[in-house]
Amino acid sequence: MGLLFAVIAALLIGGYRRKQLDQMGWIRSIVFSSAYSLVFLGLTLGGYIFVKSNIRSYNTLHQSFAIGGSISWSNWQNALKTWGGPITQSDLQVSHYIETSMLATLPVTEPSSPALYQTVLVRQPVPQNSIVRFQGKVEMISGREQDADKFNTYFLNAYYFYDVVNQSNTTVETEFLFPLSSPNGYFENIYVQVDGRDVDDLRADGGGLRWAMKMKPNQLTTVSIAYSARGIDTYHFVVPQPLEIRDFNLSISSDDPNVFVMVSPSGESIRQNTNVTPDGVLALDVSINRAVVAPVVGLSYAQIAEPYAPLDPFLRMLRFVPRAILSLMVIVVLMLIISKVSFDLRDIAVIQAIFWLHALVLMILGKYFENPKALMLSTSLLTATLVYFAINKLNQNRFLVISILCWVIVLLGAYPLTGELVNTFPFNQYDNLTLLAILIFTFSYLLWTRINSRIEPD
């Protein structure tokens, strides 16, 4: 592109010098023609920078919800305040303790004094894997229609049943912790029962729900936990540490089948079955028995473009519009010079203004069109119409006008569509092909104008 600008500048200098040579001194004509060229370059490059900076600001404002400061990010933050975010449910934690007596040495004041001892009670853990059965049922009900911005929100009804056995031969103090994790903690209708009775000493803190009870040797206790919640995007049930899991059965259903299934780790130790019922409910059933694993099981709603990244396809195309405008200015001016059309900086400014207007119209209409390809092509046709009036006023040569209009449609309508195929911005593997096409066309057009007898020399 720098080479093309150099050619344009040289041609402008030469053309302007030839016109001014008879009217002013040689040095003065060089100064004036150089200033003319520099103003043109400043106008063209300035327009490129102006359009690029505006598109960069527009791109920042309309980026995906993962980019801080964007509109989608702001909407996402509001959704988090209402729905609480993704839910990761960790498994029930059961800890057993016993109190034992031991002798402890008391501090002495005199070194010559005999050692003093005291019997103290010490609380010691009793390691055991006491969860012998787990049955879980989770229902996810889409709340997307209830959310103002249509994020993947959902209502959750969860039911968990555990069989816990004290496998030691002594009575132990058993502490239970059922974690509740969500960024904003939107859980309600919580109930916890042990052996069919409500828990009297149930406590809730930042870690979850806690309670304690004594368990006799080989005592079997059934724990029932249920709650309702609100969440966004995903639900996962997690066993944090690898341990031997026995008689584990978890069923998760979603009334929206457009979800991703997450079951980890993969292998024969975890059996899973996924099916969709006739009424459109997706059901995931997972079972584990006598396997040492730390499973993660869940469903995740697909993050569709609207509202997570509503303009992503359009933004991928829009970012190449400044390059298209820059290339187009080069081609238009080259063709005018080759065709020996008389023009001045005001004409260049008018054409540049049309291209600025093109970028402005794209940014205004981008958020209203679901099909960015159609928007790019239709807007390029509108811009081509305006360019036609600007060029036709300078020269009515049909081939010249049609050629310029074709390049307007190609560079403003077709070239940005390559943005959908490019993942290495700002590099575009199609740039070299585009530049080669420009060079071949320019050289061919130059030859054609010199050979065609209808184009008169100066």
C-alpha positions as CSV (number, residue, x, y, z in Angstrom):
1,M,0.0,0.0,0.0
2,G,2.9,2.4,0.7
3,L,4.2,1.7,-2.8
4,L,0.8,2.7,-4.3
5,F,0.8,5.9,-2.3
6,A,4.3,6.7,-3.6
7,V,3.1,6.2,-7.2
8,I,0.1,8.4,-6.6
9,A,2.2,11.2,-5.1
10,A,4.7,11.1,-7.9
11,L,1.9,11.2,-10.5
12,L,0.2,14.1,-8.8
13,I,3.4,16.0,-8.5
14,G,4.2,15.4,-12.2
15,G,0.7,16.2,-13.4
16,Y,0.5,19.4,-11.3
17,R,4.0,20.5,-12.3
18,R,3.2,20.1,-16.0
19,K,0.1,22.3,-15.7
20,Q,2.0,25.0,-13.6
21,L,5.3,25.1,-15.5
22,D,4.2,27.6,-18.1
23,Q,2.7,29.9,-15.4
24,M,5.4,30.0,-12.7
25,G,9.0,29.2,-12.1
26,W,10.3,25.7,-12.0
27,I,11.1,25.8,-8.3
28,R,7.8,27.3,-7.4
29,S,5.9,24.7,-9.4
30,I,7.7,21.9,-7.6
31,V,6.8,23.5,-4.2
32,F,3.2,23.9,-5.1
33,S,2.9,20.4,-6.6
34,S,4.6,18.8,-3.6
35,A,2.3,20.7,-1.2
36,Y,-0.7,19.4,-3.3
37,S,0.5,15.8,-3.0
38,L,1.2,16.2,0.8
39,V,-2.3,17.6,1.3
40,F,-3.8,14.7,-0.6
41,L,-1.8,12.1,1.4
42,G,-2.8,13.9,4.7
43,L,-6.4,13.9,3.6
44,T,-6.4,10.2,2.7
45,L,-4.4,9.0,5.7
46,G,-6.3,11.3,8.0
47,G,-9.5,9.8,6.8
48,Y,-8.2,6.3,7.3
49,I,-7.2,7.2,10.9
50,F,-10.4,8.9,11.6
51,V,-12.6,6.0,10.4
52,K,-10.3,3.4,12.2
53,S,-10.5,5.3,15.5
54,N,-14.2,5.6,15.4
55,I,-14.7,1.9,14.5
56,R,-12.3,1.0,17.3
57,S,-14.5,2.9,19.8
58,Y,-17.6,1.4,18.3
59,N,-16.0,-2.1,18.6
60,T,-15.1,-1.6,22.2
61,L,-18.7,-0.5,23.0
62,H,-20.3,-3.4,21.3
63,Q,-17.9,-6.2,22.2
64,S,-19.0,-9.4,23.9
65,F,-20.1,-9.6,27.5
66,A,-16.6,-10.8,28.4
67,I,-15.1,-7.4,27.6
68,G,-15.4,-4.9,30.5
69,G,-17.1,-1.6,29.5
70,S,-19.2,-3.0,26.6
71,I,-22.9,-2.8,26.5
72,S,-23.2,-6.6,26.7
73,W,-20.9,-6.6,29.8
74,S,-23.1,-4.0,31.5
75,N,-26.2,-6.1,30.7
76,W,-24.5,-9.2,32.0
77,Q,-23.7,-7.5,35.3
78,N,-27.3,-6.5,35.7
79,A,-28.3,-10.1,35.0
80,L,-25.9,-11.4,37.6
81,K,-27.5,-9.2,40.2
82,T,-30.9,-10.7,39.4
83,W,-30.1,-14.3,38.7
84,G,-26.9,-15.0,40.7
85,G,-24.6,-16.4,38.1
86,P,-23.6,-20.0,37.3
87,I,-24.2,-22.6,40.0
88,T,-21.5,-25.2,41.0
89,Q,-22.9,-27.6,43.6
90,S,-20.2,-29.4,45.6
91,D,-20.9,-32.7,47.2
92,L,-21.9,-33.1,50.9
93,Q,-18.9,-33.1,53.2
94,V,-19.0,-35.4,56.2
95,S,-16.4,-35.3,59.0
96,H,-16.3,-37.6,62.1
97,Y,-14.5,-36.8,65.4
98,I,-14.0,-38.5,68.7
99,E,-12.7,-37.1,72.0
100,T,-9.8,-38.9,73.7
101,S,-8.0,-38.3,76.9
102,M,-4.3,-37.6,77.0
103,L,-1.7,-36.3,79.4
104,A,-0.4,-32.8,78.7
105,T,2.6,-31.2,80.4
106,L,1.9,-28.0,82.4
107,P,4.3,-25.1,82.3
108,V,6.6,-24.7,85.3
109,T,8.0,-21.5,86.8
110,E,11.2,-23.1,88.3
111,P,13.5,-25.2,86.3
112,S,14.2,-27.4,89.3
113,S,10.5,-28.1,89.9
114,P,9.2,-31.6,88.9
115,A,7.2,-32.0,85.7
116,L,3.4,-31.5,86.1
117,Y,0.9,-33.3,84.0
118,Q,-2.8,-32.8,83.4
119,T,-5.4,-35.0,81.7
120,V,-7.0,-33.1,78.8
121,L,-9.6,-34.0,76.2
122,V,-8.4,-33.9,72.6
123,R,-10.7,-33.9,69.5
124,Q,-9.4,-36.2,66.8
125,P,-10.7,-36.9,63.4
126,V,-11.9,-40.4,62.4
127,P,-11.1,-40.7,58.7
128,Q,-13.7,-42.7,56.8
129,N,-15.7,-42.6,53.5
130,S,-19.1,-42.6,55.1
131,I,-21.4,-41.7,52.1
132,V,-22.6,-45.1,50.8
133,R,-25.4,-43.9,48.5
134,F,-26.3,-40.8,46.7
135,Q,-29.5,-40.0,44.7
136,G,-29.8,-36.6,43.1
137,K,-32.5,-35.0,40.9
138,V,-32.0,-31.6,39.4
139,E,-34.5,-29.7,37.2
140,M,-33.4,-26.7,35.1
141,I,-36.2,-24.5,33.7
142,S,-35.3,-21.9,31.2
143,G,-35.8,-18.3,32.4
144,R,-34.6,-16.6,29.2
145,E,-38.0,-15.2,28.5
146,Q,-38.2,-13.6,31.9
147,D,-34.8,-11.9,31.6
148,A,-34.9,-8.4,30.0
149,D,-31.7,-9.1,27.9
150,K,-32.4,-12.8,27.1
151,F,-29.4,-14.2,28.8
152,N,-29.3,-18.0,29.5
153,T,-31.0,-17.7,32.8
154,Y,-32.8,-20.5,34.5
155,F,-34.8,-21.6,37.6
156,L,-33.4,-24.6,39.4
157,N,-35.1,-27.2,41.6
158,A,-32.7,-29.6,43.3
159,Y,-33.2,-32.6,45.5
160,Y,-30.3,-34.6,47.0
161,F,-30.5,-37.8,49.1
162,Y,-27.6,-39.3,51.0
163,D,-27.1,-42.5,53.0
164,V,-24.4,-41.9,55.6
165,V,-22.9,-44.7,57.7
166,N,-20.6,-44.5,60.7
167,Q,-18.3,-47.3,59.7
168,S,-16.2,-47.1,62.9
169,N,-16.7,-49.2,66.1
170,T,-17.2,-46.2,68.3
171,T,-19.7,-43.4,68.7
172,V,-18.5,-40.3,66.9
173,E,-19.5,-36.6,66.6
174,T,-20.4,-36.1,63.0
175,E,-20.3,-32.7,61.3
176,F,-22.0,-32.1,58.0
177,L,-21.3,-29.3,55.5
178,F,-23.4,-28.8,52.4
179,P,-21.8,-26.1,50.3
180,L,-23.9,-23.6,48.5
181,S,-21.9,-21.7,45.9
182,S,-23.2,-18.9,43.6
183,P,-21.7,-15.4,43.1
184,N,-24.8,-13.8,44.6
185,G,-26.3,-16.8,46.5
186,Y,-29.9,-16.8,45.2
187,F,-31.1,-19.9,47.0
188,E,-34.6,-20.3,48.5
189,N,-37.1,-22.8,49.8
190,I,-34.2,-24.7,51.5
191,Y,-34.9,-27.6,53.7
192,V,-32.7,-30.2,55.3
193,Q,-33.9,-33.3,57.0
194,V,-32.1,-36.1,58.8
195,D,-34.0,-39.4,59.0
196,G,-37.2,-37.6,58.0
197,R,-36.9,-34.9,60.7
198,D,-35.9,-31.2,60.3
199,V,-32.5,-30.3,61.6
200,D,-32.8,-28.1,64.7
201,D,-29.2,-26.8,64.8
202,L,-28.9,-26.0,61.1
203,R,-26.6,-23.0,60.5
204,A,-25.9,-21.1,57.4
205,D,-22.6,-19.2,56.8
206,G,-20.5,-18.2,53.8
207,G,-19.5,-21.8,53.2
208,G,-23.0,-23.3,53.1
209,L,-25.2,-25.2,55.5
210,R,-23.8,-26.8,58.6
211,W,-25.1,-29.1,61.3
212,A,-23.8,-31.8,63.7
213,M,-25.0,-35.0,65.4
214,K,-23.8,-38.0,67.2
215,M,-23.6,-41.3,65.3
216,K,-23.4,-44.7,66.9
217,P,-21.2,-47.5,65.5
218,N,-22.6,-48.7,62.1
219,Q,-25.5,-46.2,62.4
220,L,-27.2,-45.5,59.0
221,T,-28.5,-41.9,58.6
222,T,-30.5,-40.6,55.7
223,V,-29.9,-36.9,54.7
224,S,-32.4,-35.1,52.5
225,I,-31.6,-31.7,51.1
226,A,-33.6,-29.6,48.7
227,Y,-33.7,-26.0,47.5
228,S,-34.8,-23.7,44.7
229,A,-32.4,-21.3,43.0
230,R,-31.8,-19.0,40.1
231,G,-28.7,-19.2,37.9
232,I,-27.1,-18.3,34.6
233,D,-25.6,-20.5,31.8
234,T,-24.4,-23.6,33.7
235,Y,-25.1,-26.0,36.5
236,H,-22.4,-28.4,37.7
237,F,-22.4,-31.0,40.4
238,V,-18.8,-31.6,41.7
239,V,-17.0,-34.1,43.9
240,P,-13.9,-32.0,44.9
241,Q,-11.5,-34.8,45.8
242,P,-11.0,-38.3,44.3
243,L,-12.6,-40.9,46.5
244,E,-14.3,-44.2,46.2
245,I,-17.9,-43.5,45.1
246,R,-20.6,-46.1,45.7
247,D,-24.1,-46.2,44.4
248,F,-24.0,-42.7,42.9
249,N,-27.0,-41.7,40.7
250,L,-27.7,-38.2,39.4
251,S,-30.3,-37.0,37.0
252,I,-30.3,-33.5,35.5
253,S,-33.1,-32.3,33.1
254,S,-33.6,-29.2,31.1
255,D,-36.7,-28.0,29.3
256,D,-34.4,-26.4,26.7
257,P,-32.5,-29.2,24.8
258,N,-30.1,-26.6,23.4
259,V,-27.5,-27.4,26.0
260,F,-24.0,-28.9,26.3
261,V,-23.5,-32.0,28.4
262,M,-20.5,-32.0,30.8
263,V,-19.4,-35.4,32.3
264,S,-15.8,-35.7,33.5
265,P,-13.6,-37.7,33.6
266,S,-14.6,-39.8,30.6
267,G,-14.3,-43.5,30.8
268,E,-16.0,-46.7,31.7
269,S,-16.2,-45.9,35.4
270,I,-18.9,-43.3,34.8
271,R,-22.0,-44.4,32.9
272,Q,-24.1,-41.7,31.3
273,N,-27.3,-41.6,29.3
274,T,-28.7,-38.6,27.5
275,N,-32.1,-38.5,25.8
276,V,-34.7,-36.0,24.7
277,T,-38.3,-36.7,25.5
278,P,-41.1,-36.1,23.0
279,D,-42.0,-32.9,24.8
280,G,-38.5,-31.5,24.2
281,V,-37.0,-32.1,27.7
282,L,-33.3,-33.2,27.7
283,A,-32.5,-35.6,30.5
284,L,-29.0,-36.6,31.6
285,D,-28.6,-39.6,33.8
286,V,-25.2,-40.4,35.4
287,S,-24.3,-43.4,37.6
288,I,-21.1,-44.4,39.3
289,N,-20.5,-47.4,41.5
290,R,-17.2,-48.4,43.2
291,A,-14.9,-46.1,41.3
292,V,-12.3,-43.8,42.7
293,V,-13.0,-40.5,40.8
294,A,-13.7,-36.8,41.3
295,P,-16.6,-36.4,38.9
296,V,-18.0,-33.2,37.4
297,V,-21.5,-33.5,36.0
298,G,-23.6,-30.7,34.5
299,L,-25.4,-28.9,31.7
300,S,-24.4,-25.7,30.1
301,Y,-26.7,-23.6,27.9
302,A,-25.3,-22.6,24.5
303,Q,-24.2,-19.0,24.5
304,I,-25.9,-17.6,21.4
305,A,-24.7,-14.4,19.8
306,E,-27.7,-12.5,21.1
307,P,-27.2,-11.2,23.8
308,Y,-23.7,-12.5,24.7
309,A,-22.0,-11.0,21.6
310,P,-24.8,-9.6,19.6
311,L,-22.7,-7.8,17.0
312,D,-19.7,-10.2,16.8
313,P,-20.2,-11.3,13.2
314,F,-20.7,-7.6,12.2
315,L,-17.7,-6.4,14.2
316,R,-15.5,-9.0,12.5
317,M,-16.4,-7.5,9.2
318,L,-16.5,-3.8,10.2
319,R,-12.8,-3.8,11.4
320,F,-11.6,-4.2,7.8
321,V,-13.7,-1.3,6.4
322,P,-10.9,1.3,7.1
323,R,-8.5,-0.7,4.9
324,A,-11.1,-1.0,2.2
325,I,-11.6,2.8,2.2
326,L,-7.9,3.4,2.0
327,S,-7.5,1.0,-0.9
328,L,-10.5,2.5,-2.6
329,M,-9.1,6.1,-2.4
330,V,-5.9,4.8,-4.0
331,I,-7.7,3.1,-6.9
332,V,-10.0,6.1,-7.5
333,V,-7.2,8.6,-7.7
334,L,-5.0,6.4,-9.8
335,M,-7.8,5.8,-12.3
336,L,-8.6,9.5,-12.5
337,I,-4.9,10.3,-13.1
338,I,-4.4,7.6,-15.7
339,S,-7.5,8.8,-17.5
340,K,-6.2,12.4,-17.3
341,V,-9.3,13.6,-15.6
342,S,-9.0,17.1,-14.2
343,F,-9.8,17.2,-10.5
344,D,-8.7,19.1,-7.4
345,L,-8.6,18.5,-3.7
346,R,-12.3,19.4,-3.2
347,D,-13.3,16.5,-5.4
348,I,-11.0,14.2,-3.4
349,A,-12.6,15.6,-0.2
350,V,-16.1,14.9,-1.5
351,I,-15.2,11.3,-2.4
352,Q,-13.5,10.8,1.0
353,A,-16.6,12.3,2.7
354,I,-18.8,9.7,0.9
355,F,-16.6,6.9,2.3
356,W,-16.8,8.4,5.8
357,L,-20.5,8.5,5.5
358,H,-20.4,4.8,4.4
359,A,-18.6,3.9,7.7
360,L,-21.0,6.0,9.7
361,V,-24.1,4.4,8.2
362,L,-22.7,0.9,8.9
363,M,-22.1,1.8,12.6
364,I,-25.6,3.2,12.9
365,L,-27.4,0.4,11.2
366,G,-25.2,-2.5,12.4
367,K,-27.2,-3.2,15.6
368,Y,-30.5,-3.3,13.7
369,F,-29.6,-5.8,11.0
370,E,-29.5,-9.5,11.8
371,N,-27.7,-10.3,8.6
372,P,-24.4,-8.3,8.5
373,K,-23.5,-9.6,5.0
374,A,-26.7,-8.2,3.6
375,L,-26.0,-4.9,5.3
376,M,-22.4,-4.7,3.9
377,L,-23.6,-5.4,0.3
378,S,-26.6,-3.1,0.4
379,T,-24.7,-0.2,2.0
380,S,-21.9,-0.6,-0.7
381,L,-24.6,-0.2,-3.4
382,L,-25.8,3.0,-1.8
383,T,-22.2,4.3,-1.5
384,A,-21.6,3.3,-5.1
385,T,-24.6,5.4,-6.1
386,L,-23.2,8.5,-4.4
387,V,-19.8,7.9,-5.9
388,Y,-21.4,7.7,-9.3
389,F,-22.7,11.3,-9.0
390,A,-19.3,12.5,-7.8
391,I,-17.3,10.8,-10.6
392,N,-19.8,11.5,-13.3
393,K,-19.5,15.2,-12.7
394,L,-15.8,15.0,-13.4
395,N,-15.9,12.6,-16.4
396,Q,-18.6,10.8,-18.1
397,N,-16.4,8.0,-19.6
398,R,-18.6,5.0,-19.1
399,F,-15.8,2.5,-18.7
400,L,-14.0,4.7,-16.1
401,V,-17.2,5.2,-14.1
402,I,-18.3,1.6,-14.2
403,S,-14.8,0.4,-13.2
404,I,-14.8,2.7,-10.1
405,L,-18.2,1.6,-9.1
406,C,-17.3,-2.0,-9.4
407,W,-14.3,-1.5,-7.1
408,V,-16.6,0.4,-4.6
409,I,-18.8,-2.7,-4.4
410,V,-15.9,-5.1,-4.2
411,L,-13.9,-3.3,-1.5
412,L,-16.7,-2.0,0.6
413,G,-19.2,-4.8,0.0
414,A,-17.2,-8.0,-0.5
415,Y,-13.8,-7.5,1.0
416,P,-15.1,-6.9,4.6
417,L,-16.9,-10.2,4.4
418,T,-13.5,-11.9,4.7
419,G,-13.4,-10.8,8.3
420,E,-15.8,-13.7,9.1
421,L,-13.0,-16.1,8.0
422,V,-10.1,-14.3,9.7
423,N,-9.0,-15.2,13.3
424,T,-5.7,-13.4,13.2
425,F,-6.7,-9.7,13.1
426,P,-5.1,-7.3,12.3
427,F,-3.6,-9.7,9.7
428,N,-5.8,-10.8,6.9
429,Q,-4.5,-13.5,4.6
430,Y,-6.7,-12.1,1.8
431,D,-4.8,-8.7,1.9
432,N,-2.1,-9.9,-0.5
433,L,-4.6,-11.2,-2.9
434,T,-6.5,-7.9,-2.8
435,L,-3.4,-5.9,-3.3
436,L,-2.3,-8.1,-6.2
437,A,-5.7,-7.6,-7.8
438,I,-5.4,-3.8,-7.4
439,L,-1.9,-3.8,-9.0
440,I,-2.9,-6.0,-11.9
441,F,-6.1,-4.0,-12.6
442,T,-4.2,-0.7,-12.4
443,F,-1.5,-1.8,-14.8
444,S,-4.0,-3.3,-17.2
445,Y,-6.1,-0.1,-17.1
446,L,-3.0,2.0,-17.8
447,L,-2.2,-0.1,-20.8
448,W,-5.8,0.0,-22.0
449,T,-5.9,3.8,-21.8
450,R,-2.7,4.2,-23.7
451,I,-3.8,1.8,-26.5
452,N,-7.4,2.9,-26.8
453,S,-7.5,5.6,-29.4
454,R,-10.6,7.2,-27.8
455,I,-8.5,8.5,-24.9
456,E,-6.7,11.6,-26.1
457,P,-3.3,12.6,-24.7
458,D,-2.6,15.9,-23.0
